[in-house]
Structures are given as structure tokens and as C-alpha cells.
Amino acid sequence: RRRRQRYYDGVVTSFFVDTASNIYEYITVVKSVLKIGGLWINVGPLQWHQNSLVRLTTDELQAVLLDFGFEILSWSVDEEGVNYRDEEDDGRVRYTRVETYKPLRFVAVLTPYDEGGEGELNAMDLILMVRKGTLTNSHVGGMGGEDDHFDTDTNFDGALEN
């Protein structure tokens, strides 16, 4: 089977990012298949799956993409919510519950980078730490004490801000 490392000029994801149980894995895969200069185009909500180990905000996700070597060309969240369900054409009310989302839309380009810099964690280290439950605040920018461990219910609000 042929490996697809650095093979594609672009990756398009729709309603994809928030399905990750480990977003670092998704980003690592996209990064590994893109050529340097390749584009990642995304549209969809950030309504993380219940099994997500990490539930990043849009700002935190943007910071992670930058840390992974992407340059953000475009980044926006729609002002108005989009209905998950189509309205009936005949005017009948089929649902009384309204479910909307505000899509995150971004275009990012993979830039040349220096992997494995002195003292830096690479993506695989982060993935393994999330899986093992050993990721601490000090690994992601320090929200609290050095020994504070994240659990699977953690929302990293502000954890990646410098």
C-alpha cells in the first residue's frame, strides 16, 4: 500500500473537526498528507462529540493550528446560526425544536517548519499524552500549576493563550 505523506495539495473538511475524540490526531493526519504550501479548507460547527478528550474553543483551535505549522489565511465564525434541518416547503411545521450552529470557516496553509525543536513536544507526544491522561497544564501553556492534570471533561478555555 502506497503511503500518502506530503501527497496532497489540499484537504477539505466539512462537519469533521468536532467529531474527533482526539483533535491532535486529526490535525496530525491532515498535516502529514499535505504538501508544504498545501491548503486545509474547513467548514462546520465546533460542537464537540461527547467522547472528545479535548474540547477546544475556536481561539484555542486556531492557536493549535499555528503551533502545528499552519498559517491561517482566513478564519471566521458565522454571525447567524444555520438550521441543522431543512424547513418544509409546504409551510407545515414539522419540528418545534430549533437546532442551529454557527459554522467555523477557515483556510490554512501548511508552512515549512522545523520539527522536533529543542525541548518542544511533537504532535505524536501530545497525542500519546492525551491518550494516557498525562497531559498537564505545563504542556499546553500553563493554566495552573505544573502538576495539574487534565481529565476527559476538561474544556481548555484559555489554556493555549500566551
DSSP file (Angstrom, degrees, kcal/mol; ACC not computed):
  #  RESIDUE AA STRUCTURE BP1 BP2  ACC     N-H-->O    O-->H-N    N-H-->O    O-->H-N    TCO  KAPPA ALPHA  PHI   PSI    X-CA   Y-CA   Z-CA
    1    1 A R              0   0    0      0, 0.0     2,-0.3     0, 0.0     0, 0.0   0.000 360.0 360.0 360.0 131.0    0.0    0.0    0.0
    2    2 A R        -     0   0    0      1,-0.1     2,-0.2     2,-0.0     0, 0.0  -0.554 360.0-126.5 -78.4 132.9    1.4    3.4   -1.0
    3    3 A R        -     0   0    0     -2,-0.3    -1,-0.1     1,-0.1    30,-0.0  -0.528   8.8-151.3 -77.9 146.3    1.9    6.0    1.7
    4    4 A R    >   +     0   0    0     -2,-0.2     3,-1.3     3,-0.0     4,-0.4  -0.006  38.0 149.7-108.7  26.8    0.3    9.4    1.1
    5    5 A Q  T 3  S-     0   0    0      1,-0.3    28,-0.3     2,-0.1    27,-0.1  -0.424  79.8  -7.9 -64.7 131.2    2.8   11.5    3.1
    6    6 A R  T 3  S+     0   0    0     26,-3.0    -1,-0.3    28,-0.2    28,-0.2   0.861 102.6 124.8  52.0  42.5    3.1   15.0    1.7
    7    7 A Y    <   +     0   0    0     -3,-1.3     2,-0.3    26,-1.1    27,-0.2   0.770  46.6  69.9-102.0 -33.8    1.0   13.9   -1.3
    8    8 A Y  E     -a   34   0A   0     25,-3.1    27,-3.0    -4,-0.4    30,-0.1  -0.673  55.5-154.0-103.3 145.5   -2.0   16.3   -1.5
    9    9 A D  E    S+     0   0A   0     -2,-0.3    30,-2.3     1,-0.2     2,-0.3   0.671  84.1   7.2 -80.9 -20.1   -2.2   20.0   -2.5
   10   10 A G  E     -a   39   0A   0     28,-0.3     2,-0.4    23,-0.1    -1,-0.2  -0.994  53.6-155.7-161.2 154.6   -5.3   20.4   -0.4
   11   11 A V  E     -a   40   0A   0     28,-2.4    30,-2.8    -2,-0.3     2,-0.5  -0.999  12.9-161.2-132.4 131.9   -7.7   18.8    2.1
   12   12 A V  E     -a   41   0A   0     -2,-0.4     2,-0.4    28,-0.2    30,-0.2  -0.965   8.4-173.0-115.9 128.0  -11.3   19.9    2.5
   13   13 A T  E     -a   42   0A   0     28,-2.9    30,-1.8    -2,-0.5     2,-0.4  -0.972   4.7-177.5-122.9 136.3  -13.2   19.0    5.7
   14   14 A S  E    S-a   43   0A   0     -2,-0.4    30,-0.2    28,-0.2    28,-0.0  -0.993  75.5 -11.5-134.7 125.2  -16.9   19.6    6.3
   15   15 A F  S    S+     0   0    0     28,-2.1    29,-0.1    -2,-0.4    -1,-0.1   0.929 111.2 105.6  51.9  49.2  -18.7   18.8    9.6
   16   16 A F    >   +     0   0    0     27,-0.2     3,-2.1    29,-0.1     4,-0.3   0.743  49.0  68.0-124.6 -50.0  -15.5   17.0   10.5
   17   17 A V  G >  S+     0   0    0      1,-0.3     3,-1.3     2,-0.2     9,-0.1   0.844 100.0  51.5 -55.6 -43.4  -13.3   18.7   13.1
   18   18 A D  G 3  S+     0   0    0     27,-0.6    31,-2.1     1,-0.3    -1,-0.3   0.446  94.2  73.2 -79.8   2.3  -15.6   18.4   16.1
   19   19 A T  G <  S+     0   0    0     -3,-2.1    -1,-0.3    29,-0.2    -2,-0.2   0.522  74.0 112.9 -86.2  -5.5  -16.1   14.6   15.6
   20   20 A A    <   -     0   0    0     -3,-1.3     3,-0.3    -4,-0.3    29,-0.3  -0.427  52.1-165.0 -72.1 134.7  -12.6   14.0   16.9
   21   21 A S  S    S+     0   0    0      1,-0.3    32,-3.6    31,-0.2    33,-0.4   0.741  99.1  23.5 -79.7 -26.6  -12.1   12.2   20.1
   22   22 A N  S >> S-     0   0    0     30,-0.2     3,-1.4    31,-0.2     4,-1.2  -0.825  71.5-169.0-138.7  97.5   -8.5   13.5   19.9
   23   23 A I  H 3> S+     0   0    0     -2,-0.3     4,-2.5    -3,-0.3     5,-0.2   0.782  85.3  66.6 -59.0 -29.3   -8.3   16.6   17.7
   24   24 A Y  H 3> S+     0   0    0      1,-0.2     4,-2.2     2,-0.2    -1,-0.3   0.863  99.2  52.0 -61.8 -34.7   -4.4   16.4   17.8
   25   25 A E  H <> S+     0   0    0     -3,-1.4     4,-2.4     2,-0.2    -1,-0.2   0.931 109.0  49.2 -65.9 -45.0   -4.7   13.1   15.8
   26   26 A Y  H  X S+     0   0    0     -4,-1.2     4,-2.5     1,-0.2     5,-0.2   0.940 113.1  46.6 -59.3 -47.4   -6.9   14.8   13.1
   27   27 A I  H  X S+     0   0    0     -4,-2.5     4,-2.8     1,-0.2    -1,-0.2   0.903 111.2  52.5 -63.1 -40.6   -4.5   17.7   12.8
   28   28 A T  H  X S+     0   0    0     -4,-2.2     4,-2.2    -5,-0.2    -1,-0.2   0.897 110.3  47.8 -62.0 -41.6   -1.5   15.4   12.6
   29   29 A V  H  X S+     0   0    0     -4,-2.4     4,-1.6     2,-0.2    -2,-0.2   0.942 113.1  47.0 -66.2 -47.3   -3.1   13.3    9.8
   30   30 A V  H  X S+     0   0    0     -4,-2.5     4,-1.3     1,-0.2     3,-0.4   0.936 114.2  48.6 -59.2 -45.4   -4.1   16.4    7.8
   31   31 A K  H  < S+     0   0    0     -4,-2.8    -1,-0.2     1,-0.2     3,-0.2   0.883 109.3  52.9 -61.7 -39.1   -0.6   17.8    8.3
   32   32 A S  H  < S+     0   0    0     -4,-2.2   -26,-3.0     1,-0.2    -1,-0.2   0.784 111.6  44.1 -71.9 -26.7    1.1   14.6    7.2
   33   33 A V  H  < S+     0   0    0     -4,-1.6   -25,-3.1    -3,-0.4   -26,-1.1   0.657  96.5  90.8 -92.8 -15.3   -0.8   14.3    3.9
   34   34 A L  E  < S-a    8   0A   0     -4,-1.3   -28,-0.2    -3,-0.2   -25,-0.2  -0.585  74.1-128.3 -82.5 139.9   -0.4   17.9    2.8
   35   35 A K  E >   -     0   0A   0    -27,-3.0     3,-2.8    -2,-0.3    75,-0.3  -0.470  45.8 -84.2 -70.3 154.7    2.4   19.1    0.7
   36   36 A I  E 3  S+     0   0A   0      1,-0.3    75,-0.2    -2,-0.1    -1,-0.1  -0.482 126.9  27.4 -58.0 130.7    4.3   22.1    2.1
   37   37 A G  E 3  S+     0   0A   0     73,-3.1    -1,-0.3     1,-0.3    74,-0.1   0.377  94.4 139.8  89.9  -2.8    2.1   25.0    0.8
   38   38 A G  E <   -     0   0A   0     -3,-2.8    72,-2.5    72,-0.2     2,-0.3  -0.391  48.2-123.4 -74.3 153.4   -1.0   22.8    0.8
   39   39 A L  E     -aB  10 109A   0    -30,-2.3   -28,-2.4    70,-0.2     2,-0.5  -0.757  13.1-159.1-102.1 142.4   -4.3   24.2    1.9
   40   40 A W  E     -aB  11 108A   0     68,-3.1    68,-2.5    -2,-0.3     2,-0.5  -0.985  15.6-171.8-114.0 117.0   -6.7   22.9    4.6
   41   41 A I  E     +aB  12 107A   0    -30,-2.8   -28,-2.9    -2,-0.5     2,-0.4  -0.944   9.0 178.6-112.2 127.7  -10.2   24.3    3.9
   42   42 A N  E     +aB  13 106A   0     64,-2.7    64,-1.9    -2,-0.5     2,-0.3  -0.965  16.3 172.3-132.9 144.7  -12.8   23.7    6.7
   43   43 A V  E     +aB  14 105A   0    -30,-1.8   -28,-2.1    -2,-0.4   -27,-0.2  -0.955  37.2  82.5-145.7 134.9  -16.4   24.5    7.3
   44   44 A G  E     - B   0 104A   0     60,-1.2    60,-3.0    -2,-0.3    -2,-0.0  -0.805  68.7 -66.6 153.1 168.6  -18.6   23.2   10.1
   45   45 A P        -     0   0    0      0, 0.0   -27,-0.6     0, 0.0     2,-0.4  -0.255  27.5-133.7 -77.5 164.8  -19.5   23.6   13.8
   46   46 A L        +     0   0    0     56,-0.3     2,-0.5   -29,-0.1    12,-0.1  -0.696  55.1 136.1-112.9  74.0  -17.4   23.1   16.9
   47   47 A Q        -     0   0    0     -2,-0.4     3,-0.1    54,-0.0    -1,-0.0  -0.740  53.5-138.9-118.5  79.0  -19.9   21.2   18.9
   48   48 A W        -     0   0    0     -2,-0.5   -29,-0.2     8,-0.1   -30,-0.1   0.045  14.9-106.1 -50.7 140.1  -17.5   18.6   20.1
   49   49 A H    >   -     0   0    0    -31,-2.1     3,-2.1   -29,-0.3    -1,-0.1  -0.268  31.8-112.3 -59.4 149.3  -18.6   14.9   20.3
   50   50 A Q  T 3  S+     0   0    0      1,-0.3    -1,-0.1    -3,-0.1    -2,-0.1   0.742 116.9  54.5 -61.2 -23.4  -19.3   13.6   23.7
   51   51 A N  T 3  S+     0   0    0    -32,-0.1    -1,-0.3     3,-0.0     2,-0.2   0.336  77.6 129.7 -92.5   7.4  -16.3   11.4   23.6
   52   52 A S    <   -     0   0    0     -3,-2.1   -31,-0.2     1,-0.2   -30,-0.2  -0.434  46.2-159.6 -65.7 129.8  -13.9   14.2   22.8
   53   53 A L  S    S+     0   0    0    -32,-3.6     2,-0.4     1,-0.2   101,-0.2   0.771  83.5  34.0 -77.0 -27.6  -10.8   14.2   25.1
   54   54 A V        -     0   0    0    -33,-0.4     2,-0.6   -34,-0.2   -31,-0.3  -0.998  64.2-168.6-132.1 129.3  -10.2   17.8   24.3
   55   55 A R        -     0   0    0     99,-0.7   101,-0.4    -2,-0.4     2,-0.1  -0.797  19.3-169.8-120.1  87.2  -12.8   20.5   23.5
   56   56 A L        -     0   0    0     -2,-0.6    -8,-0.1    99,-0.1     2,-0.1  -0.436  18.4-127.7 -78.8 148.1  -11.0   23.5   22.2
   57   57 A T     >  -     0   0    0     99,-0.2     4,-2.6    -2,-0.1     5,-0.2  -0.356  37.1 -99.7 -76.7 171.6  -12.6   26.9   21.6
   58   58 A T  H  > S+     0   0    0      1,-0.2     4,-2.2     2,-0.2     5,-0.1   0.902 126.1  49.9 -62.6 -39.3  -12.2   28.5   18.2
   59   59 A D  H  > S+     0   0    0      2,-0.2     4,-2.1     1,-0.2    -1,-0.2   0.905 111.9  47.5 -65.1 -40.7   -9.4   30.6   19.5
   60   60 A E  H  > S+     0   0    0      2,-0.2     4,-2.3     1,-0.2    -2,-0.2   0.897 110.5  51.8 -67.2 -40.1   -7.6   27.6   21.0
   61   61 A L  H  X S+     0   0    0     -4,-2.6     4,-2.5     1,-0.2    -2,-0.2   0.913 109.1  50.9 -61.9 -41.9   -8.0   25.6   17.8
   62   62 A Q  H  X S+     0   0    0     -4,-2.2     4,-2.1     1,-0.2    -1,-0.2   0.919 110.0  49.7 -61.3 -43.4   -6.5   28.5   15.9
   63   63 A A  H  X S+     0   0    0     -4,-2.1     4,-2.2     1,-0.2    -1,-0.2   0.888 110.2  50.9 -62.8 -39.5   -3.6   28.6   18.3
   64   64 A V  H  X S+     0   0    0     -4,-2.3     4,-1.8     2,-0.2    -2,-0.2   0.920 108.4  51.5 -64.7 -43.7   -3.1   24.8   18.0
   65   65 A L  H  <>S+     0   0    0     -4,-2.5     5,-2.4     1,-0.2     4,-0.2   0.905 110.0  49.7 -61.1 -40.3   -3.1   25.0   14.2
   66   66 A L  H ><5S+     0   0    0     -4,-2.1     3,-1.5     1,-0.2    -1,-0.2   0.918 109.8  51.2 -62.1 -43.1   -0.4   27.7   14.3
   67   67 A D  H 3<5S+     0   0    0     -4,-2.2    -1,-0.2     1,-0.3    -2,-0.2   0.797 105.2  57.2 -64.2 -28.4    1.6   25.6   16.7
   68   68 A F  T 3<5S-     0   0    0     -4,-1.8    -1,-0.3    -5,-0.1    -2,-0.2   0.435 128.9 -94.9 -83.2   0.4    1.3   22.7   14.2
   69   69 A G  T < 5S+     0   0    0     -3,-1.5    42,-2.8     1,-0.3     2,-0.3   0.637  80.1 134.3  98.9  15.5    2.9   24.8   11.4
   70   70 A F  E   < -C  110   0A   0     -5,-2.4     2,-0.5    40,-0.2    -1,-0.3  -0.750  44.6-146.5 -95.7 145.7   -0.2   26.2    9.7
   71   71 A E  E     -C  109   0A   0     38,-2.9    38,-2.7    -2,-0.3     2,-0.6  -0.946  21.6-128.9-105.2 131.8   -0.6   29.8    8.7
   72   72 A I  E     +C  108   0A   0     -2,-0.5    36,-0.2    36,-0.2     3,-0.1  -0.712  30.7 172.5 -85.2 118.2   -4.2   31.0    8.9
   73   73 A L  E    S+     0   0A   0     34,-2.7     2,-0.3    -2,-0.6    35,-0.2   0.778  73.8   7.9 -91.3 -32.7   -5.3   32.7    5.6
   74   74 A S  E     +C  107   0A   0     33,-1.8    33,-2.2     2,-0.0    -1,-0.4  -0.983  64.0 171.8-151.4 137.1   -8.9   33.1    6.6
   75   75 A W  E     +C  106   0A   0     -2,-0.3     2,-0.3    31,-0.2    31,-0.2  -0.923  15.5 144.1-150.8 120.2  -10.8   32.4    9.9
   76   76 A S  E     -C  105   0A   0     29,-2.4    29,-3.3    -2,-0.3     2,-0.4  -0.996  35.0-146.3-155.0 155.0  -14.4   33.3   10.7
   77   77 A V  E     -C  104   0A   0     -2,-0.3    27,-0.2    27,-0.2    -2,-0.0  -0.996  39.9-109.8-120.3 126.7  -17.4   32.1   12.6
   78   78 A D        -     0   0    0     25,-2.2     4,-0.1    -2,-0.4    -2,-0.0  -0.231  16.4-144.0 -56.7 140.9  -20.8   32.9   11.0
   79   79 A E  S    S+     0   0    0      2,-0.1     2,-0.4    23,-0.0    -1,-0.1   0.877  83.9  56.4 -71.3 -40.2  -22.8   35.6   12.9
   80   80 A E  S    S-     0   0    0      1,-0.0     2,-0.1    23,-0.0    21,-0.1  -0.767  89.9-115.5-100.7 139.2  -26.1   33.9   12.1
   81   81 A G        -     0   0    0     -2,-0.4     2,-0.4    21,-0.1    21,-0.2  -0.389  21.7-138.7 -70.3 147.8  -27.0   30.4   13.0
   82   82 A V  E     -D  101   0B   0     19,-3.3    19,-1.7    -2,-0.1     2,-0.2  -0.916  22.5-117.0-108.1 132.9  -27.7   27.8   10.3
   83   83 A N  E     -D  100   0B   0     -2,-0.4    17,-0.2    17,-0.2     4,-0.1  -0.483  10.3-149.3 -71.5 133.6  -30.5   25.3   10.8
   84   84 A Y  S    S+     0   0    0     15,-3.0     2,-0.3    -2,-0.2    -1,-0.1   0.794  83.4  54.7 -68.9 -28.2  -29.5   21.7   11.0
   85   85 A R  S    S-     0   0    0     14,-0.4     2,-0.2    10,-0.0    -2,-0.1  -0.831  88.4-115.8-112.1 146.1  -32.8   20.7    9.5
   86   86 A D        -     0   0    0     -2,-0.3     2,-0.2     1,-0.1    -2,-0.1  -0.500  32.2-117.6 -73.2 144.9  -34.5   21.8    6.2
   87   87 A E        -     0   0    0     -2,-0.2     2,-0.2     1,-0.1     6,-0.1  -0.528  35.5 -99.9 -76.5 150.6  -37.7   23.7    6.5
   88   88 A E    >   -     0   0    0      4,-0.4     3,-1.0    -2,-0.2    -1,-0.1  -0.547  22.8-143.2 -71.9 135.7  -40.8   22.1    5.0
   89   89 A D  T 3  S+     0   0    0     -2,-0.2    -1,-0.1     1,-0.2    -2,-0.0   0.759  96.0  60.4 -69.9 -25.5  -41.6   23.6    1.5
   90   90 A D  T 3  S-     0   0    0      2,-0.1    -1,-0.2     1,-0.1     3,-0.1   0.375 113.8-110.7 -89.1   6.6  -45.3   23.3    2.1
   91   91 A G  S <  S+     0   0    0     -3,-1.0     2,-0.2     1,-0.3    -2,-0.1   0.389  71.4 138.3  85.2  -4.7  -45.3   25.6    5.1
   92   92 A R        -     0   0    0      1,-0.1     2,-0.8    -5,-0.0    -4,-0.4  -0.491  56.5-123.8 -74.3 144.5  -46.2   22.9    7.7
   93   93 A V        +     0   0    0      1,-0.2     3,-0.1    -2,-0.2    -1,-0.1  -0.803  36.0 168.5 -88.8 114.6  -44.3   22.9   11.0
   94   94 A R        +     0   0    0     -2,-0.8     2,-0.4     1,-0.2    -1,-0.2   0.804  65.6  32.3 -94.8 -35.3  -42.7   19.6   11.3
   95   95 A Y        -     0   0    0      1,-0.1    -1,-0.2     2,-0.0   -10,-0.0  -0.957  49.9-169.3-125.3 141.5  -40.4   20.4   14.3
   96   96 A T  S    S+     0   0    0     -2,-0.4     2,-0.5    -3,-0.1    -1,-0.1   0.499  72.4  84.8-100.9  -7.9  -40.9   22.7   17.2
   97   97 A R        -     0   0    0      2,-0.0     2,-0.5     0, 0.0    -2,-0.0  -0.805  69.3-149.9 -95.2 132.8  -37.3   22.4   18.3
   98   98 A V        -     0   0    0     -2,-0.5     2,-0.5   -14,-0.0    -2,-0.0  -0.901  14.1-177.2-105.5 126.3  -34.8   24.6   16.6
   99   99 A E        +     0   0    0     -2,-0.5   -15,-3.0   -14,-0.1   -14,-0.4  -0.964  14.1 161.5-125.3 113.4  -31.2   23.4   16.3
  100  100 A T  E     -D   83   0B   0     -2,-0.5     2,-0.3   -17,-0.2   -17,-0.2  -0.829  18.4-163.9-126.7 166.1  -28.7   25.7   14.7
  101  101 A Y  E     -D   82   0B   0    -19,-1.7   -19,-3.3    -2,-0.3    -2,-0.0  -0.965  21.1-131.2-142.7 158.5  -25.0   26.1   14.6
  102  102 A K        -     0   0    0     -2,-0.3   -56,-0.3   -21,-0.2   -21,-0.1  -0.931  36.0-131.1-111.6 105.4  -22.6   28.8   13.6
  103  103 A P        -     0   0    0      0, 0.0   -25,-2.2     0, 0.0     2,-0.6  -0.248   5.4-138.3 -63.1 138.5  -20.1   27.3   11.2
  104  104 A L  E     -BC  44  77A   0    -60,-3.0   -60,-1.2   -27,-0.2     2,-0.5  -0.857  24.3-169.2 -88.3 126.2  -16.4   27.8   11.7
  105  105 A R  E     +BC  43  76A   0    -29,-3.3   -29,-2.4    -2,-0.6     2,-0.3  -0.978  13.7 160.1-120.8 127.1  -14.8   28.5    8.3
  106  106 A F  E     -BC  42  75A   0    -64,-1.9   -64,-2.7    -2,-0.5     2,-0.4  -0.998  29.2-160.5-146.5 154.3  -11.1   28.5    7.8
  107  107 A V  E     +BC  41  74A   0    -33,-2.2   -34,-2.7    -2,-0.3   -33,-1.8  -0.995  23.0 177.2-127.4 123.7   -8.4   28.3    5.2
  108  108 A A  E     -BC  40  72A   0    -68,-2.5   -68,-3.1    -2,-0.4     2,-0.4  -0.960  17.1-148.9-129.0 145.8   -4.9   27.4    6.5
  109  109 A V  E     -BC  39  71A   0    -38,-2.7   -38,-2.9    -2,-0.4     2,-0.5  -0.938  21.2-122.3-115.7 136.9   -1.7   26.7    4.6
  110  110 A L  E     - C   0  70A   0    -72,-2.5   -73,-3.1    -2,-0.4   -40,-0.2  -0.663  33.7-160.2 -78.8 122.5    1.0   24.3    5.7
  111  111 A T        -     0   0    0    -42,-2.8     2,-0.1    -2,-0.5   -73,-0.0  -0.611  29.2 -88.7-100.2 159.8    4.2   26.2    6.1
  112  112 A P        +     0   0    0      0, 0.0     2,-0.3     0, 0.0    -1,-0.1  -0.445  58.2 178.3 -61.9 142.2    7.8   24.9    6.2
  113  113 A Y        -     0   0    0     -2,-0.1     2,-0.7    -3,-0.0   -45,-0.0  -0.929  36.9-117.5-145.5 165.2    8.6   24.1    9.8
  114  114 A D    >   -     0   0    0     -2,-0.3     3,-0.6     0, 0.0     2,-0.1  -0.891  36.6-154.6-108.4 100.1   11.4   22.8   12.0
  115  115 A E  T 3   +     0   0    0     -2,-0.7     7,-0.1     1,-0.2     5,-0.0  -0.427  69.0  20.1 -75.5 148.2   10.1   19.6   13.6
  116  116 A G  T 3  S-     0   0    0     -2,-0.1    -1,-0.2     1,-0.1     3,-0.1   0.848  79.4-175.7  69.9  36.3   11.4   18.3   16.9
  117  117 A G    X   -     0   0    0     -3,-0.6     3,-2.1     1,-0.2    -1,-0.1  -0.180  43.9 -69.9 -60.7 159.6   12.9   21.6   18.1
  118  118 A E  T 3  S-     0   0    0      1,-0.3    -1,-0.2     3,-0.0     3,-0.1  -0.295 118.3  -4.1 -54.3 120.6   14.9   21.5   21.4
  119  119 A G  T 3  S+     0   0    0      1,-0.2     2,-0.3    -3,-0.1    -1,-0.3   0.463 102.6 126.0  77.0   1.3   12.5   21.0   24.3
  120  120 A E    <   -     0   0    0     -3,-2.1     2,-0.4     1,-0.0    -1,-0.2  -0.718  58.7-127.3 -95.1 144.0    9.4   21.1   22.1
  121  121 A L        -     0   0    0     -2,-0.3     2,-0.2    18,-0.2    -4,-0.1  -0.688  23.6-140.4 -82.2 138.1    6.8   18.3   22.2
  122  122 A N     >  -     0   0    0     -2,-0.4     4,-1.9    -6,-0.1     3,-0.3  -0.480  29.6 -97.5 -91.2 173.3    5.9   17.0   18.8
  123  123 A A  H  > S+     0   0    0      1,-0.2     4,-2.6     2,-0.2     5,-0.2   0.876 122.4  53.5 -59.6 -41.2    2.4   16.1   17.7
  124  124 A M  H  > S+     0   0    0      1,-0.2     4,-2.6     2,-0.2    -1,-0.2   0.885 106.3  53.4 -64.0 -37.3    2.8   12.4   18.5
  125  125 A D  H  > S+     0   0    0     -3,-0.3     4,-2.3     2,-0.2    -1,-0.2   0.931 110.6  47.3 -60.0 -45.0    3.9   13.2   22.0
  126  126 A L  H  X S+     0   0    0     -4,-1.9     4,-2.4     2,-0.2    -2,-0.2   0.918 111.3  50.9 -63.0 -43.5    0.8   15.3   22.6
  127  127 A I  H  X S+     0   0    0     -4,-2.6     4,-2.4     1,-0.2    -2,-0.2   0.939 112.3  46.1 -59.0 -47.9   -1.4   12.5   21.2
  128  128 A L  H  X S+     0   0    0     -4,-2.6     4,-2.4     1,-0.2    -1,-0.2   0.881 111.3  52.4 -64.2 -38.0    0.1    9.9   23.4
  129  129 A M  H  X>S+     0   0    0     -4,-2.3     5,-2.2    -5,-0.2     4,-1.0   0.894 109.9  48.3 -66.5 -38.9   -0.1   12.2   26.5
  130  130 A V  H  <5S+     0   0    0     -4,-2.4     3,-0.5     3,-0.2    -2,-0.2   0.934 113.1  48.5 -64.6 -44.9   -3.9   12.8   25.8
  131  131 A R  H  <5S+     0   0    0     -4,-2.4    -2,-0.2     1,-0.2    -1,-0.2   0.886 115.9  42.9 -61.8 -39.6   -4.5    9.1   25.4
  132  132 A K  H  <5S-     0   0    0     -4,-2.4    -1,-0.2    -5,-0.2    -2,-0.2   0.579 109.0-122.2 -84.1  -9.6   -2.6    8.2   28.6
  133  133 A G  T  <5S+     0   0    0     -4,-1.0    -3,-0.2    -3,-0.5    -4,-0.1   0.763  79.7 117.9  74.8  25.0   -4.1   11.1   30.6
  134  134 A T      < +     0   0    0     -5,-2.2     2,-0.4    -6,-0.2    -4,-0.2   0.317  31.6 122.7-107.1   7.6   -0.7   12.5   31.4
  135  135 A L        -     0   0    0     -6,-0.9    15,-2.1    15,-0.2     2,-0.2  -0.567  43.4-170.4 -71.3 126.3   -1.1   15.9   29.6
  136  136 A T  B >>  -E  149   0C   0     -2,-0.4     3,-1.3    13,-0.2     4,-0.8  -0.695  37.7-102.5-115.1 168.5   -0.6   18.7   32.2
  137  137 A N  G >4>S+     0   0    0     11,-1.9     5,-3.6     8,-0.4     3,-0.9   0.857 119.0  60.8 -56.0 -37.8   -1.1   22.4   32.1
  138  138 A S  G >45S+     0   0    0      8,-0.6     3,-0.5     7,-0.3    -1,-0.3   0.768  99.3  57.4 -65.1 -23.9    2.6   23.0   31.7
  139  139 A H  G <45S+     0   0    0     -3,-1.3    -1,-0.2     1,-0.2    -2,-0.2   0.781 112.8  38.1 -75.2 -27.0    2.5   21.1   28.3
  140  140 A V  G <<5S-     0   0    0     -3,-0.9    -1,-0.2    -4,-0.8    -2,-0.2   0.057 135.2 -68.6-117.5  24.9   -0.2   23.4   26.8
  141  141 A G  T < 5S-     0   0    0     -3,-0.5    -3,-0.2    -4,-0.2    -4,-0.1   0.388  77.4 -84.8 109.9  -4.3    0.8   26.8   28.0
  142  142 A G      < +     0   0    0     -5,-3.6    -4,-0.2    -6,-0.2     4,-0.1   0.973  45.5 175.3  76.0  89.1    0.1   26.6   31.8
  143  143 A M  S    S-     0   0    0      2,-0.2     2,-0.2     5,-0.1     3,-0.1   0.681  76.3 -20.9 -90.0 -23.1   -3.4   27.3   33.1
  144  144 A G  S    S-     0   0    0      1,-0.3     2,-0.0     4,-0.1     0, 0.0  -0.490 110.0  -5.6-153.1-140.6   -2.5   26.5   36.6
  145  145 A G    >   -     0   0    0     -2,-0.2     3,-1.4     1,-0.1    -8,-0.4  -0.260  64.6-112.9 -69.8 158.6    0.2   24.5   38.5
  146  146 A E  T 3  S+     0   0    0      1,-0.3    -8,-0.6    -9,-0.1    -7,-0.2   0.795 115.5  47.6 -61.9 -30.1    2.7   22.5   36.7
  147  147 A D  T 3  S+     0   0    0    -11,-0.1     2,-0.6   -10,-0.1    -1,-0.3   0.344  77.3 122.4 -97.9   7.0    1.3   19.2   38.1
  148  148 A D    <   -     0   0    0     -3,-1.4   -11,-1.9     1,-0.0     2,-0.3  -0.588  50.7-154.2 -71.2 117.2   -2.4   19.9   37.3
  149  149 A H  B     -E  136   0C   0     -2,-0.6     2,-0.3   -13,-0.2   -13,-0.2  -0.703   8.8-127.9 -93.9 145.7   -3.5   17.1   35.0
  150  150 A F        -     0   0    0    -15,-2.1     2,-0.2    -2,-0.3   -15,-0.2  -0.670  21.5-155.9 -86.9 145.0   -6.4   17.4   32.6
  151  151 A D    >   -     0   0    0     -2,-0.3     3,-1.8   -17,-0.1   -18,-0.0  -0.613  36.8 -92.3-111.1-180.0   -9.2   14.9   32.6
  152  152 A T  T 3  S+     0   0    0      1,-0.3    -2,-0.0    -2,-0.2   -22,-0.0   0.632 122.9  57.1 -71.0 -11.6  -11.5   14.0   29.8
  153  153 A D  T 3  S+     0   0    0      2,-0.1    -1,-0.3   -99,-0.0     2,-0.2   0.389  80.8 122.4 -94.9   2.9  -14.1   16.5   31.0
  154  154 A T    <   -     0   0    0     -3,-1.8   -99,-0.7  -101,-0.2     2,-0.5  -0.439  47.9-159.3 -72.4 134.7  -11.7   19.4   30.7
  155  155 A N        -     0   0    0     -2,-0.2     2,-1.4  -101,-0.1   -99,-0.1  -0.980  17.9-140.8-106.4 120.5  -12.5   22.4   28.4
  156  156 A F    >>  +     0   0    0     -2,-0.5     3,-2.5  -101,-0.4     4,-0.5  -0.061  33.0 171.2 -77.6  37.6   -9.2   24.1   27.7
  157  157 A D  T 34 S-     0   0    0     -2,-1.4    -2,-0.1     1,-0.3  -101,-0.1  -0.291  76.6  -8.5 -51.8 114.9  -10.7   27.6   27.9
  158  158 A G  T >4 S+     0   0    0     -2,-0.1     3,-1.2     1,-0.1    -1,-0.3   0.395  98.8 121.7  80.8  -2.9   -7.6   29.9   27.7
  159  159 A A  T <4 S+     0   0    0     -3,-2.5    -2,-0.1     1,-0.3    -1,-0.1   0.776  76.2  43.8 -67.1 -25.0   -5.1   27.0   28.1
  160  160 A L  T 3< S+     0   0    0     -4,-0.5     2,-0.3   -19,-0.1    -1,-0.3   0.354  85.4 112.4-105.0   7.7   -3.3   27.9   24.8
  161  161 A E    <         0   0    0     -3,-1.2  -101,-0.0     1,-0.1   -21,-0.0  -0.589 360.0 360.0 -78.7 141.1   -3.1   31.6   25.2
  162  162 A N              0   0    0     -2,-0.3    -1,-0.1     0, 0.0   -21,-0.0   0.420 360.0 360.0 -98.6 360.0    0.3   33.1   25.6
